[in-house]
Amino acid sequence: MSLAVDLSYWQQSTIRGLAVLIFVILGAGTFVIAFLFKMMSYMQSRLGPMEAGPHGSLQLLAEVGKFLQKEDITPENADPHLFRAAPFIVLASTFLLVVVVPFGPDAYFTNLDTGIFLALGLSSVSVIGVLIAGWASANKYSLIGGLRAAGQLIAYELPMVLAVVGVVIQSGTLNLQGIVAAQHEGEIFGWGGIGNPYILTQLVGFFVFLIATQAELTQPPFDMPVAESEIVTGYITEYTGIRFLLFFIGEFATAAVFAVLASTLFLGGWSVPFVDLDDNVMNIAGPLILFTKMMLVGFLIFWVRFTFPRFREDQLQAFAWKYLIPISLVNIFFTMILKVAF
Amino acid sequence: MPKPKIPGLFTGLRITFGELMKTLFPKGRGIKGLIPAPTIGAVTVQYPHESETPAPRSRGVIALKEENCTVCMLCSRSCPDWCIYIEGHKTKAPPRRPGGKERTVSALDRFDIDYALCMYCGICVEVCPFDALFWSPEYEYSEPRLADLLHDMDRLAEWMETVPDFEDYEAGSAAKVRKVPR
């Protein structure tokens, strides 16, 4: 199957760039409105924003408009170039993460042989942006926040990678399309009725991945780097206006991307059971299916976020190194044994 | 058999999810219960659109029963913020019984409360020995100009209509419930 129109390289690139932009804005917007504004309020028996648009649905536009109007302040002692560049580095890692996600049999940005490897590598780039933001602000709270974020992101990168390794062993490929196909055609101990979404056989990996995602996003209960009761807002303290908005979009867009990655790795991605993988319909239905799965995973992430209080810094590190990493290593070990046995 | 202990982490998740369901679907089971109705389920009162019912004994504004005031100045002196301004003069009143002596009484010239200063401690209401000051639950009297928050005698007397009756004391209480002078 090929597209009827032939596009030159720059046209394709423009369309891809726009599609990534749309995904980031839509993903972040949906998560903010559906979860941060509404679900969180309902969980606290509140209503959330109600004035802008029906049930406050246009509140996000008002917020963005507000942030765009605000003055973009660079502190006097800050390193101006690094300070201004930092939010873009954080956002760039989010944009690049979207690139590897497949949305359908032909609907993808790039189909790399080592897609998930690239995704995990790129997700670490945001650490650099956060560290730069913390350092360049010339503010003690920012610096402490940046260092905490770096320590946390590095600590939770490991269990995330190890959780993914379990999936990679089971599917036998690093290609995300391959992982989707492996789940669609897979068998659970010889029974192939609904394929094998890896959440069934890699349940431990799924939860380790979700917990690590939570920590990567510096969301509660892992929000030590932005703990407002101790260090104002950590590395975002000195940011105002559009640069604060970039950090904000980055956080929720990354949440959306990680939710999409989790649904690709563990919930079967854009495929559904009983529908042929190469079916042309999937190019249109695939993104919608993936969106539904993304909302499900997003619900889990934000449910945890709005429920638990913050971990202490030492508990946070101990949780990663003493529990999550050993658990995911054991998970890999058993996956290997079962992979060889069956 | 002891009940199996559910870890606190899961209890927390159950509670937040339960609250979400209670807010979204407050109408219970059945077909009607499937329609999300958060405006009914949430405890939020959408203030400018619907008004809130103040709690019993809530302190909104202080009302003055002008006739009961004897210009004793107790309220003014006990006010921590010095936000009560009182001026008065002595006048003669007719005798109580025929043939008696003319009485000397105090009349109010000015009784102002500056709500820009008032901190709603209620000491003036407590200290008034002549039942002239009362709490009213009205709270909608903000002004664009700060100076307009100074309520004069007439304005304070108008609040008197909004003063609710005192609530009954606990069962078995020896004290009688005070009456609000109407």
Contacts between the chains, C-beta under 8 A, distances in Angstrom:
chain1	res1	chain2	res2	distance
A	39	B	20	6.6
A	41	B	42	7.4
A	42	B	19	7.3
A	42	B	20	4.9
A	42	B	23	4.1
A	42	B	24	5.7
A	42	B	38	5.8
A	42	B	41	7.6
A	42	B	42	7.0
A	43	B	16	4.6
A	43	B	17	7.7
A	43	B	19	5.2
A	43	B	20	4.7
A	43	B	23	7.6
A	44	B	19	7.0
A	45	B	19	5.9
A	45	B	22	7.4
A	45	B	23	5.4
A	45	B	41	7.4
A	45	B	42	5.3
A	45	B	43	4.8
A	45	B	44	7.5
A	46	B	42	5.7
A	46	B	43	7.6
A	46	B	44	5.2
A	47	B	38	6.0
A	47	B	39	6.7
A	47	B	42	4.7
A	47	B	44	4.5
A	47	B	46	7.1
A	50	B	46	6.3
A	55	B	38	8.0
A	303	B	13	6.5
A	303	B	16	6.6
A	303	B	17	6.8
A	304	B	13	7.3
A	306	B	16	6.0
A	307	B	12	4.8
A	307	B	13	5.5
A	307	B	15	7.7
A	307	B	16	4.5
A	308	B	9	7.3
A	308	B	12	6.2
